[in-house]
Each structure stands twice: as C-alpha cells, then as structure tokens.
Amino acid sequence: MNALRPDTEADVVEIVRQAIADRVPLAPRGLGSKAGLGRPVEHQALDLSALTGVIAYEPEELVLTVRAGTPVAEVEALLAAQNQHLAFEPIDLAPLYGTGPGSIGGLLAANLAGPRRISAGGVRDHVLGIRAVSGKGEAFKAGGRVVKNVTGYDLPRGLCGSHGTLAVFTEVTLKVMPRPETVSTLCLFGLDDVSAVAALCRAMGSPQDVSGAAHLPLAVASRFGYQTSVTLIRVEGFEASVRARMQALVTACDTSATFEVVSSEASATLWRHVRNAEGVLFDPLKAIWRVSVAPTAGPAVAATLPGVEIVYDWSGGLLWLAVDPHDDAGTARLRSAIAACGGGHATLMRAPEDVRHQVPVFEPQSPVLVALSTRLKAEFDPAGILNPGRI
C-alpha cells in the first residue's frame, strides 16, 4: 500500500477518522528511521514527513516548538547556531538500521536518550507540550511553551515511549539548554568490566557532576584503534571548573590504570560511538539488545552471556549487546540473567523479522501495568487502529 502523507494536522484528523470508518490500522512514522524497532506489522503507513518546520524558537527562553516530522539533525543544527542543544543527547539509530536520520516525533515516540541521561534526564523530561491526534480522530494539545508550565504536563510525558500506539504527534515543544563551554573525557585504559563499572560508580558518586560514564571492552574498543579496553568519564562546564573536576576525578577513581584526558572533537567522537552503540554494530547480521539494569549488575548479566559483544553506558546500567540472531536471539537466557541479577528490562532493538515475530521485543509488563496500558489504549484509541501489535 502507498503511504498516506498528510500536509497538515487537519489532514491527519481526516485520515484517522477514515481509518476508523474503514477499520484500517495505521502505522504512524516520521522519517522511517525506526521501522525495524518493535514487532513487525503490516499496516497502512501514515507518513508524517511533510509536517516539518519550526513554529517558534525563543533562544532566550530556552523553548523550541517544531512540527513532528522535522528531522532531528535540522533541530540540532538550529540549536547549535545559538550555542544550545538537546541536553538528553538524542540517539541516532541510522547506524543501527541503515536508514536516514530520525524525526522529532519519532524521538518522542521511542523515548530513547543517550549518555547524558544520567545527568540531564530522558526525552520525556524535556517535553513541555505537544499537539497530537488521538485514535478517536480528535486533535488535542497538552502542556505549553513555558518551562514552568504545569497544567497538562503529565500527558506529554506519558505519551513519550508509546511508539505511535496512543496518538499521532503533530507538534512538539521542547526545553533546550545552553551547550557547555568545555567538554573533557577521562579515559582509563585496561580495566576489566567489573573494575571499570566500579570506577564509573565511584565517579558518579563523587561531587564532580559527571555527564557521561561508559566502558568499551577490548573487543569493542579495538574497533576504534585502541589496544586495551577504554573506560570513559565525561565532565562539562566552564573551562576552569572542568579542569579542577577532572583532576579530582583522577584521584577519586583510585585506580592504577593508565589514563589520558581528551577534549574537543576527540571527546565528541568517543561519545558518538557510545551514544549510537556503534561499537556493537560492525556485524550487520547480529541481533542487538538494549538492556537496563542496576549499574553494578551490568557485568554480572554480561558474564552469563559468553562471547557476546557489549558496550556499557549509564555507569554500567545500560548495556548494548550484540548476539547470535538465531532461534530466540538469546531472549530466554538474557531475561533469566536479568531477573537473577535484580531485575531490569530488555528491548530487542534489531533482529530478523521472524525472530521479532516469535519473542517479546519489549520487556513483558506486569499484570498491573498491562491493565493500565489496556485502559490507556481504550481511552486514546478505542477502535485499535494505531499501530496494533507493534509493542
């Protein structure tokens, strides 16, 4: 089927209402960068790529409103010109799926933040307001364009991560932040996974305001030219402050590992590798998991999966894993290991369609959350036409 491509929010309303009347499920998408995420579905595509452009940008107020189909790259370029940025460090899934860049609406729908989430919060923490169309074919708005706005604030946050199953975003208002003057990264070399995570946790527990804490084991680090594993600790801010905090971190980590401090482009390149999980993407045939656990549980989970390639982020609390895609892509073994190590959740970010048909791509919900999700779906999409079966 050819994709439906609305030019305005009114067009989206009309399309959704017609889909309800015809009982035709819709699959909302922005630029299609996340088509490989979730259970495979064959629904009528609702292409929102024409809903682009900046509606309002007030740099002095740290507020930006754009249409949902606007490419993330365009937004980041606009903000960079004003020395501002999206503080949650959006993940670029193009390397993962071999697609082009994503849209702002897709960013909210997937709710995927990068390394700075440990200090700046996630995507939903930076959403001030939205306009959207529900599965009832009704346009609505929630939140506003003021950073301190409270009325309706929970609805924009709640719709983040819904993967287009509750509403179709048409407009998004985001809180933006000044870019840090100086960014430096402490690189510790040669640590094993357990020692690395311990060093990261010490850094996060220090008063040095760490904005990134990651570890690349040797198998991954070697792909970027390193001869040993590399443990990364990032600090940002004014130059004098960064210099003092970096020196304090070297002492706080209390390790005999060799180290160096990198800044500017070298630092930015390292964190791009981490943010986009580029280190585990070299074999396009591997299935890719994104796992969230308690930081100290990361090495224990990894130890149950011999031969698996891994990147640690969020001080060890976020794992990107490259595994054999055959059978269940290690689903049973991985989720059993997570449960044995204190719990968490795992998302199968990339796998062949037949595998994604067989296993739960997203972490199975508890009965309480299933009941809540069912009620939300009935309220926002009673006809069940928005991405049924995707999650």
N, C-alpha and C positions, 0 to 999 in steps of 0.2 A: 504494500500500500504506500502511496505517496504521502509524505508528511504534510500535516496541516500547519500552515505558517501564518499565524496572526500578526498583524501590524500594530494593533492597539489592545489595551485591556478589554475594551468593548468587544473586540473580535474574540478574545479568549472566552468571555462570558457566553457569547453566542455558540462557540464551538462546544463548550462543556454542556450547555443546555441541549444542543442537538445530539451529543453523545449519550446523554441521559435518555432522551426520547428513543434513540436507535439502539440503546443498550450496547454501545461500542466502547470498550475500555480504551483509555488514553494513557500514553506514556509520555509525560512532560519531559522535555530536555532543553538544555540551553545550547551549548556548542557540541554536545555529544562526547565530551571527554571522559565521562564516567559510565558509558554504555556497558562496559564489562564488569561493573560492580553490582552485585545482587544476583538473585535468581533470574535466569533468562526468561523473558516474557515476550510474547508476540502480540503487542497491542498497536493501535493506531498512534503513530508518533505525533506529538504536539510540539512542534519546533518553535522555540521562543527566541531564536537568534535575531529576529528583526526588532525585538523590543530592546533597543540599545540606546545609550546616550546618557549624559549627565543631566540631571534635573536641577540640582542645586549643590553647590560646593562652597562652604564657608570655612576657609582655612583657619581664620582667627577663632572660630567657634569649634573647630575640630569635628565638623559634621559634613558628611557627604551623602547625597541621595542620587541613586542611579537606577535605570531600568534593569530588570533582572537578567536580560540577555547580554549585558555589557561584558566584554572579556575582562577577566581579572588582570591580565597584562596591561590593558589600557588604563585601568584604575590605578595600578601600581605606578605606571609612568606619570600619570597626572599628579599623584601624591608626591612622587619623588621630585617633581619640578618645584614643589612647595616645601621640600625638605621634611615631608611627612611620610607615613607608611601605615599599613595594616599590621598592628602590633602582634597579632596572633600568628603571623608568618604562614600564609596560605600554602598548602601543599600543591605542587604541580604534578598532576597524575599523567601528564603526557608521556613521560618516560615509561611509566608502568604499562599503559595500554597502547602506546604507539599512536596516540591521537594528537590533535592540536590542543591549544590552551583551553581552560575552562571558563565558565561564566560566573558572574556574581551570584545568580540564582542557584546554580549548581553547587557553589561553595557553601551556601546556607543549607541546601538540601542534604548534602553529605556531612556537614559539620566536622570537617577534618582540619585540625590546626597542626602547625609544625612545632619545631623545638622550643619556641618561646612560650608555648602554652603553660609551662611550669611557672612562669613569672607573670605573663600578661593575660592568662586565661584563654578560653576557647573561642570559637567563632561566635557562639551564642552570647558570650559576654560582651560583644562589641556591636550587637544589633540593637539599634534604637527603635526602629519602626519598619513596617512592611505594608505593602499593598498586595493583595492576592485574590484569587478566585477559588472559592470552595468547590467541592464536588457536588454541591447543590446548584451550581451555576450562579452564585452570588458573589459580587465583588465586595471586598471588605478591607478595612485598614485597621492597624493596631499599632500602638506606640506613637512616636512622633519624631521630631527633628531636634529635640533638645536633650542634651546629655543627661540632665537631671529629671527628665520626664519619667513618671511612674505609671500613669494611667495606661492600662493595657500592655504593660511592658512584658508580662509573662507570656503572652501569646506569641510574639515574635520569637522569643527564646524557645518556647515549647515546640514551635514548628521546625526549628533547626534540627536537622538529622532525620526528618520524616521521609526523605527520598521521594518526594512528589506523590505521596500516598494520601495526604490530607488536603492539600491545597496547591495551587499553581502560583508561584511568586511572579509578580509583575513589576514590583518596585521595591527597592531596599534602601534603608537609611542606616548608615554605619558610623560609629565613632572611630575617628582616626587619631593618630598620635604623632608627635614630633619624632623624627629619626634621631637616634643617638649620635652625638658628635664623634665619639670614638668607640670602636669595637675591637676587642682583643680576645684571642683564644689561647689558653694554656694547653699545650699538647704534651701529654705524658706518654712515654714510649715503653713498650714491652710488658705491660701489665696483663695478667690473665683476667678472665671475665669476673671472677669473684673479687679480686683485688681492685679491679677497675671500678666496679659498682660501689665498693666500699669507699674509694677515693671520691667518687661522684657524690655519694651521700654525705660525706664529710663537708664537701664544698657547698652542697645545698643547705646543710645545717649551719653554715657559717654566716656571719652578718654581711657578706660581700656582695649580696644581691646578684646572684648568678642568673643569667638569662638563657643558658643552654648547657646541657650536661649529657654527653653521649660517649659511646665506646664502639670502636670498629675493631673487631678481632682481626688477627693476621690475615685470614683468608679473604676478608673484605678490604682491609687496609692496603694489601699488596696490589690491588687493582688500581690504586691511586698513587702508586710509586713508593710506598713505604716498605721497609724491610722488617718491621715489627708491628704489633698491634698499636693503635693510637687511641688514647682517651682524651676527650675534648671538654674543656670547661670555658664558657664564654662569659665575659663581663662587658657592660656597655655603659656609656655616660660621658661626662666631661673628661678630658684627657688626663688631668692631674688625678682625678678620682679613680679612673680606670687603672692608672699606673700603680697607685697605692694599693688598691684592692687586689690587683694581680700579684703583687709581691706578698700580700697577706695570704693569698690562696696557695702559693707555693709552700708556705710554711704550714698552713692548715691541712694540706693533703698528706703531710707526714709520710712521704714515700721516698724510697731510694731510686725510683725510676728516673731515667734521664728525661729532660724536658726542653721545650723551647716555647717562646711566645710569638704568635703570628698575628698580624693585623691587616687591615685594609682588604685588598682583593683576595689574598691568600686565606684569610679568615672567612670571607664571604663564600669562597669556593667550597671550603670544608663543610660549612653549614648547609649549602645547597645539596651536597652529597647526602647529608644526614636527612634533611627535610624531605627530599624526594625518594629516599631509600634507594639511591642509585647503586649502592654497593651490592645489593642482592638481586639486581635486575639483569646481570650480564648474561644469564642463560634464559632466553625467552620461553623455553619450554617448562621452566619451573613454576609451580604454584606458589603464590605469595600470601602469607598471613600477616595480619596486623593484630598484635596481642597486647592487651593492657592488664598488668598485674601490679602488685606491690613492688617497689623498686628492688628490694632485697630478694624477691622471689624470682627475678628475671634469670639469673644464672642457673637456678635450680630447675626451672622449666626448660631452659635450653639444654641442660645436661641430660634430660630424658629423651632428647631427640638427636642422637649421634649422627654426624655428617651433615646436619642442617646448617646452612649459612645464615648469619644473623647480624643485625645491627641493633644496638641498644640506644634508645633515646629516653628523654624524660628521667634522667638519673637511673636508668635501668628499668623503669616502669612501663616503657613502651618497647616492644620487640617487633622488628620486621624479620620474617623468616622466609627463606626460600627452600621449598621442599619438593620431593618427588610428587608429580601430579597424579600418579596412577591410583586406582582404587578410590579411596576417600580422601586423598591428599593429606593423609595423616590426621584427619579430623578427630577420630575417637581417641587416638593416643595423645594428641595435643590437649584436648579438652579434659581428659583424665588427669594429665600432668598439671594443668591449671587448677583443677579442683583440689588436687593433693597438695598444692603449694599455697593454699589460702584463698583461692578463687580469683576471678577476673573475667575477662571476656575476650573472645577472638573473632575476627572478621576475615573471611576468605576473600582477599582483595582481588586475586586473579587466579583463574583456573579454567580448564576446558568446560564448555557448556554442559557436557554430560555429567561432570563432577558436580557442578553447581546445581544441577537438577536433583542429584542424589542426596546431598548433605545440606544441613542448615548453614547458609552462607554467613548469617549473623548469629550472634550468641543467642541460644534459646532463652526465652523470657520465663520468669517465674509465673505461676498461676495468677498472682495478684497483678503483675504487670500486663499479662495477657488480657485480663478482664478490663484493665484501664485502657489499654490500646484498642480493644474492641469497642468500648464506649466512645472513645475519641473518633474512631473511624465512622461509627454510626452517626455521630454528630456532624462531622465535617463532610462525609462522603457516603450518605445513606444508600445511594444507588451502587456503590462499589465500583465506580468507573475509573478512579485514579490509581494507576499502577497496581492493580490487584495481583498478588502473588510475588511482587518484587522483593519484599522483605519477609 
